Amino acid sequence: MKSRNSKLAGKIFCSLVFSFISLIYFSCMSFQQDIVMSTDSQVQLEDILRIEEKLAVVDGANICNELTKDELNLKCSEILTDIEESIQRLGMNKAVLARLYALEGRVYLINGSKSKAKKNYRQSLESCKGDSQTIILGSRLGIIKDLNDETLVAGSNENALLILERSLNYYNENEFKKCVAEIESAFLLLPDFYKTAYLNVRNCAWQFRNIAEFTDDKKIIELIKNSKLTVGQMLLITQATTNLLDDYTNGKTLSEKKLFAKLKDFKILNSASNEEQTKIILSKDEMLTRAVCARIEWNIYAEKKGLQKKKYSDFYRGNSLNSPVEDVDVFDEDFDAVLGCVETEIINLIDGNIFQPNSQPQGIEVLNWIQNARK
């Protein structure tokens, strides 16, 4: 009996010890989590928010290919100067320092300095683990593979930033419908400046949501995502997303150089209104304008439909009539192309009155016009 009581006492003692150890373990885990979570209030300083806003603006514009290399370098340099000054002022606070290093690394990475970005990532981790900006930097460096990892999310001090980053990943992976859903959720949780900075990413994702219906070629999709195109790039998009050029290429997929040369031989690049004496000699690398796009689209469409290319200028010039389009003169080289594309609803007028012949269209606009020419 005594032996049985001793065994029972022993079991009770072991159970109590295990419970005590478990309590201490989980309390420590909770305490560590509280430390990580408490950094959020510390980093929301004016300097940090100002830097984050600047970075968000540059990041959003860079994702949408809206900045030239020189513009990007200048803006990144300005942010790096701000960060260095903040490190000098706020460097005693390790949580703040971790975020500043992470932000600095993100700027270096945007500007193409991957080795410096990796150094900042290590410095950020050494200062304080769990900062959302550190996690984002690690993800962009390819060190952190999955932003949906539950352990990772639980250890972050700002999950809304991770939701935003997941949406940007979807954008870069051409998963545009998923991008729209995630980014809308992030906007509801983050400071307003994030919505301002990344709104164009959201709008572009919405515009691009149906690209997969026309092509799954990643190189072509990247061209369509551009804010500006060259003449050669416009031809590549036409070739990849339609059969409009098959009569000229015999159904083959040609390189940009060969495609341009082939269409030049067929006079698809010539002015319809002044075919024999085209003043503007196109090159494949020059920036595409609305007028030049109209020229190419009209020539292709008119050939396909067997239409007279010069029918508008002959009528308006012959009868001394003014142009029905305010900013395209009847003697303009692309007068016929512009009127032809407007009348057949390939390319729209802006505000119902003007064409803006010299403005440079976005890739998604060009894709839509190309698809209109298929009708």
C-alpha positions as CSV (number, residue, x, y, z in Angstrom):
1,M,0.0,0.0,0.0
2,K,2.9,2.3,0.9
3,S,4.6,1.4,-2.3
4,R,1.4,2.3,-4.3
5,N,1.1,5.6,-2.6
6,S,4.7,6.4,-3.3
7,K,4.2,5.7,-7.0
8,L,1.1,7.9,-7.1
9,A,3.0,10.7,-5.3
10,G,5.8,10.3,-7.8
11,K,3.4,10.6,-10.7
12,I,1.7,13.7,-9.2
13,F,5.2,15.3,-8.6
14,C,6.3,14.6,-12.2
15,S,3.0,16.0,-13.6
16,L,3.4,19.2,-11.5
17,V,7.0,19.6,-12.7
18,F,6.0,19.1,-16.3
19,S,3.2,21.7,-15.9
20,F,5.6,24.1,-14.3
21,I,8.2,23.7,-17.1
22,S,5.4,24.1,-19.8
23,L,4.1,27.2,-18.1
24,I,7.6,28.8,-18.0
25,Y,8.2,27.7,-21.7
26,F,5.0,29.2,-23.0
27,S,5.3,32.3,-20.9
28,C,8.8,32.9,-22.3
29,M,7.4,32.4,-25.8
30,S,4.6,34.9,-25.1
31,F,7.1,37.3,-23.5
32,Q,9.3,37.1,-26.6
33,Q,6.3,37.7,-28.8
34,D,5.3,40.7,-26.7
35,I,8.8,42.2,-27.1
36,V,8.5,41.8,-30.9
37,M,5.0,43.2,-31.0
38,S,6.0,46.2,-28.8
39,T,8.6,47.4,-31.3
40,D,5.7,48.6,-33.5
41,S,5.0,51.6,-31.2
42,Q,8.7,52.4,-31.1
43,V,9.3,52.5,-34.8
44,Q,6.3,54.7,-35.6
45,L,8.4,57.8,-35.3
46,E,8.1,60.7,-37.6
47,D,11.5,60.0,-39.3
48,I,10.6,56.4,-40.0
49,L,7.2,57.1,-41.5
50,R,8.7,59.9,-43.6
51,I,11.3,57.5,-45.0
52,E,8.8,54.7,-45.5
53,E,6.5,57.0,-47.4
54,K,9.4,58.1,-49.7
55,L,10.4,54.5,-50.3
56,A,6.8,53.4,-51.0
57,V,6.5,56.0,-53.7
58,V,9.7,55.0,-55.4
59,D,8.9,51.3,-55.0
60,G,5.5,51.7,-56.5
61,A,6.7,53.7,-59.4
62,N,9.6,51.3,-60.0
63,I,7.3,48.3,-60.1
64,C,5.2,50.0,-62.8
65,N,8.3,51.0,-64.8
66,E,7.5,54.7,-64.4
67,L,11.1,55.9,-63.7
68,T,14.1,56.4,-65.9
69,K,17.4,55.0,-64.6
70,D,18.6,58.6,-63.7
71,E,15.3,59.4,-61.9
72,L,15.6,56.2,-59.9
73,N,19.2,56.8,-58.9
74,L,18.4,60.3,-57.8
75,K,15.4,59.3,-55.7
76,C,17.3,56.4,-54.1
77,S,20.2,58.6,-53.3
78,E,17.9,61.1,-51.5
79,I,16.3,58.3,-49.4
80,L,19.7,56.8,-48.5
81,T,20.8,60.2,-47.2
82,D,17.7,60.5,-45.1
83,I,18.3,57.0,-43.6
84,E,21.9,57.6,-42.8
85,E,21.0,60.8,-40.9
86,S,18.3,58.9,-39.0
87,I,20.7,56.1,-38.1
88,Q,23.0,58.7,-36.5
89,R,20.1,60.2,-34.5
90,L,18.2,57.1,-33.6
91,G,20.8,54.4,-33.6
92,M,20.7,53.8,-29.8
93,N,17.3,52.1,-30.2
94,K,17.8,48.6,-31.6
95,A,14.3,48.2,-32.8
96,V,14.4,51.4,-34.7
97,L,17.9,50.6,-36.0
98,A,16.7,47.2,-37.3
99,R,14.0,48.9,-39.4
100,L,16.3,51.6,-40.7
101,Y,18.8,48.9,-41.8
102,A,16.0,47.0,-43.5
103,L,14.7,50.1,-45.3
104,E,18.2,51.0,-46.4
105,G,18.6,47.5,-47.8
106,R,15.4,47.8,-49.7
107,V,16.6,51.0,-51.3
108,Y,19.9,49.5,-52.3
109,L,18.1,46.5,-53.8
110,I,15.8,48.7,-55.9
111,N,18.9,50.5,-57.1
112,G,20.6,47.3,-58.1
113,S,23.1,46.9,-55.2
114,K,22.3,43.4,-54.0
115,S,25.5,42.9,-52.0
116,K,24.8,46.0,-50.0
117,A,21.2,45.0,-49.5
118,K,22.4,41.6,-48.0
119,K,24.7,43.4,-45.6
120,N,21.8,45.5,-44.4
121,Y,19.7,42.4,-44.0
122,R,22.3,40.9,-41.7
123,Q,22.7,44.1,-39.7
124,S,18.9,44.4,-39.3
125,L,18.6,40.8,-38.0
126,E,21.5,41.5,-35.6
127,S,19.8,44.6,-34.2
128,C,16.3,43.1,-33.6
129,K,14.5,40.2,-35.1
130,G,10.8,40.2,-36.2
131,D,10.6,43.5,-38.0
132,S,8.3,43.4,-41.0
133,Q,10.6,45.4,-43.1
134,T,13.4,42.9,-42.4
135,I,11.1,40.1,-43.5
136,I,10.2,42.0,-46.7
137,L,13.9,42.6,-47.5
138,G,14.7,38.9,-46.9
139,S,11.9,38.0,-49.2
140,R,13.1,40.3,-52.0
141,L,16.6,38.9,-51.6
142,G,15.2,35.4,-52.0
143,I,16.3,34.4,-48.5
144,I,12.7,34.1,-47.2
145,K,10.7,31.9,-49.6
146,D,7.2,32.0,-48.3
147,L,5.4,35.1,-46.9
148,N,2.4,32.9,-46.0
149,D,4.5,30.9,-43.5
150,E,2.5,31.0,-40.2
151,T,5.6,31.1,-38.0
152,L,6.9,34.1,-40.0
153,V,3.6,35.9,-39.8
154,A,3.3,35.3,-36.1
155,G,6.7,36.7,-35.5
156,S,6.1,39.9,-37.5
157,N,5.3,43.2,-35.9
158,E,3.2,44.5,-38.8
159,N,1.3,41.8,-40.7
160,A,-0.4,44.4,-43.0
161,L,2.9,45.2,-44.6
162,L,3.4,41.5,-45.3
163,I,-0.1,41.4,-47.0
164,L,1.0,44.3,-49.1
165,E,4.2,42.5,-50.0
166,R,2.4,39.3,-51.0
167,S,0.2,41.4,-53.3
168,L,3.3,42.9,-54.9
169,N,4.8,39.4,-55.4
170,Y,1.6,38.4,-57.1
171,Y,2.0,41.4,-59.4
172,N,5.6,40.4,-60.3
173,E,4.5,36.8,-60.9
174,N,1.7,38.1,-63.3
175,E,-1.0,36.8,-60.9
176,F,-2.9,40.0,-61.4
177,K,-6.3,39.0,-60.0
178,K,-4.7,37.7,-56.8
179,C,-2.7,41.0,-56.6
180,V,-5.9,43.1,-56.7
181,A,-7.6,41.1,-53.9
182,E,-4.5,41.2,-51.6
183,I,-3.6,44.8,-52.2
184,E,-7.2,46.0,-51.4
185,S,-6.9,44.2,-48.0
186,A,-3.6,45.9,-47.3
187,F,-4.9,49.4,-48.1
188,L,-7.6,49.0,-45.5
189,L,-5.0,48.3,-42.8
190,L,-2.1,50.6,-43.7
191,P,-1.5,54.3,-43.4
192,D,-3.1,56.2,-46.3
193,F,0.3,57.0,-48.0
194,Y,0.7,53.3,-48.9
195,K,-2.5,53.5,-51.0
196,T,-1.3,56.6,-52.7
197,A,2.1,55.1,-53.4
198,Y,0.8,51.7,-54.7
199,L,-2.5,52.7,-56.2
200,N,-1.1,52.6,-59.7
201,V,0.1,49.1,-59.1
202,R,-3.4,48.2,-58.1
203,N,-4.8,49.9,-61.2
204,C,-2.3,48.2,-63.5
205,A,-3.1,44.8,-62.0
206,W,-6.8,45.5,-62.7
207,Q,-6.0,46.4,-66.3
208,F,-3.7,43.4,-66.7
209,R,-6.1,40.9,-65.2
210,N,-7.1,39.4,-68.5
211,I,-3.6,39.3,-70.2
212,A,-3.5,35.6,-69.9
213,E,-6.3,35.3,-72.4
214,F,-3.9,36.6,-75.1
215,T,-0.5,35.3,-74.1
216,D,1.5,33.3,-71.5
217,D,4.8,34.5,-72.8
218,K,6.5,36.1,-69.9
219,K,8.7,38.4,-72.1
220,I,5.7,39.7,-73.9
221,I,3.8,40.2,-70.7
222,E,6.7,42.3,-69.4
223,L,6.5,44.4,-72.5
224,I,2.7,44.9,-72.1
225,K,3.3,46.0,-68.5
226,N,5.6,48.8,-69.7
227,S,4.5,52.4,-69.5
228,K,6.1,53.1,-72.8
229,L,7.0,51.0,-75.9
230,T,9.3,51.1,-78.9
231,V,8.0,50.5,-82.4
232,G,9.8,47.1,-82.4
233,Q,8.2,46.1,-79.1
234,M,4.7,47.0,-80.4
235,L,5.3,44.7,-83.4
236,L,6.4,41.9,-81.1
237,I,3.2,42.2,-79.0
238,T,1.1,42.2,-82.2
239,Q,2.9,39.0,-83.4
240,A,2.5,37.2,-80.1
241,T,-1.1,38.0,-79.4
242,T,-2.8,37.9,-82.8
243,N,-2.5,36.4,-86.3
244,L,-2.6,39.8,-87.9
245,L,1.0,39.5,-89.1
246,D,0.8,35.9,-90.4
247,D,0.5,37.1,-94.1
248,Y,3.8,38.9,-93.7
249,T,5.7,36.3,-91.6
250,N,4.2,33.1,-93.1
251,G,3.0,32.3,-89.6
252,K,6.6,32.2,-88.3
253,T,7.7,33.8,-85.0
254,L,10.4,36.3,-86.0
255,S,12.9,38.2,-84.0
256,E,12.3,41.9,-83.4
257,K,14.9,42.8,-86.0
258,K,13.6,40.5,-88.7
259,L,10.0,41.3,-88.0
260,F,10.7,45.0,-88.3
261,A,12.6,44.5,-91.6
262,K,9.8,42.3,-93.0
263,L,7.1,44.8,-92.3
264,K,9.2,47.6,-93.6
265,D,9.5,45.7,-96.9
266,F,5.7,45.4,-97.1
267,K,5.4,49.2,-96.5
268,I,3.4,48.6,-93.3
269,L,5.5,51.2,-91.6
270,N,4.9,53.8,-94.3
271,S,2.5,56.8,-94.1
272,A,-0.9,56.1,-95.7
273,S,-1.4,59.8,-96.4
274,N,2.0,60.2,-98.0
275,E,3.1,56.7,-98.8
276,E,5.8,57.5,-101.3
277,Q,7.5,60.4,-99.5
278,T,7.3,59.5,-95.8
279,K,9.0,62.3,-93.9
280,I,9.3,60.3,-90.7
281,I,11.6,57.3,-91.2
282,L,10.8,54.9,-88.5
283,S,13.3,52.8,-86.6
284,K,12.5,49.8,-84.4
285,D,14.1,51.4,-81.4
286,E,12.2,54.8,-81.4
287,M,9.5,55.4,-78.9
288,L,6.0,54.6,-80.1
289,T,3.5,57.4,-80.3
290,R,-0.3,57.2,-80.7
291,A,0.1,58.5,-84.3
292,V,2.7,55.9,-85.3
293,C,0.7,53.2,-83.6
294,A,-2.4,54.3,-85.6
295,R,-0.3,54.2,-88.8
296,I,0.8,50.6,-88.3
297,E,-2.6,49.5,-87.1
298,W,-4.4,51.2,-90.0
299,N,-2.1,49.7,-92.6
300,I,-2.5,46.2,-91.3
301,Y,-6.3,46.6,-90.9
302,A,-6.8,48.2,-94.3
303,E,-4.8,45.5,-96.0
304,K,-6.8,42.8,-94.2
305,K,-10.1,44.3,-95.1
306,G,-9.1,45.4,-98.6
307,L,-9.8,49.1,-97.8
308,Q,-8.4,52.2,-99.6
309,K,-5.8,53.5,-97.2
310,K,-5.9,57.1,-98.4
311,K,-9.7,57.6,-98.6
312,Y,-10.0,60.3,-95.9
313,S,-7.2,62.7,-97.0
314,D,-8.4,62.6,-100.6
315,F,-11.9,63.7,-99.6
316,Y,-10.9,66.3,-97.0
317,R,-8.1,67.9,-99.0
318,G,-10.0,67.7,-102.3
319,N,-13.0,69.6,-100.7
320,S,-10.9,72.0,-98.7
321,L,-12.4,70.8,-95.5
322,N,-11.0,71.2,-92.0
323,S,-10.0,68.1,-90.0
324,P,-12.7,66.7,-87.8
325,V,-9.9,65.9,-85.2
326,E,-8.7,69.1,-83.6
327,D,-5.0,68.2,-83.2
328,V,-4.4,66.3,-86.5
329,D,-4.2,68.4,-89.6
330,V,-5.6,67.2,-92.9
331,F,-2.0,67.4,-94.3
332,D,-0.5,65.4,-91.5
333,E,1.2,62.3,-92.6
334,D,-0.9,60.1,-90.4
335,F,-4.3,61.9,-91.1
336,D,-5.7,58.8,-92.8
337,A,-4.4,56.4,-90.2
338,V,-5.9,58.5,-87.3
339,L,-9.3,58.9,-88.9
340,G,-9.3,55.3,-90.0
341,C,-8.5,54.0,-86.6
342,V,-11.0,56.3,-84.9
343,E,-13.9,55.4,-87.3
344,T,-13.3,51.7,-87.0
345,E,-13.0,52.0,-83.2
346,I,-9.5,50.6,-83.1
347,I,-8.1,53.7,-81.3
348,N,-10.3,56.1,-79.4
349,L,-10.3,59.9,-79.3
350,I,-9.5,61.5,-76.0
351,D,-12.4,63.5,-74.6
352,G,-14.2,63.0,-77.9
353,N,-12.2,65.8,-79.6
354,I,-8.5,65.3,-79.6
355,F,-6.1,62.4,-80.5
356,Q,-2.9,63.5,-78.9
357,P,-0.8,62.1,-81.8
358,N,2.6,62.6,-80.1
359,S,1.8,61.1,-76.7
360,Q,3.3,57.7,-75.8
361,P,0.8,55.0,-75.0
362,Q,1.1,52.4,-72.3
363,G,1.7,48.8,-73.3
364,I,-1.8,47.7,-72.1
365,E,-3.4,50.4,-74.3
366,V,-1.5,49.1,-77.3
367,L,-2.5,45.6,-76.6
368,N,-6.2,46.6,-76.5
369,W,-5.9,48.5,-79.8
370,I,-4.2,45.5,-81.4
371,Q,-7.1,43.3,-80.3
372,N,-9.6,45.8,-81.7
373,A,-7.8,45.5,-85.1
374,R,-8.6,41.8,-85.1
375,K,-12.4,42.5,-85.5
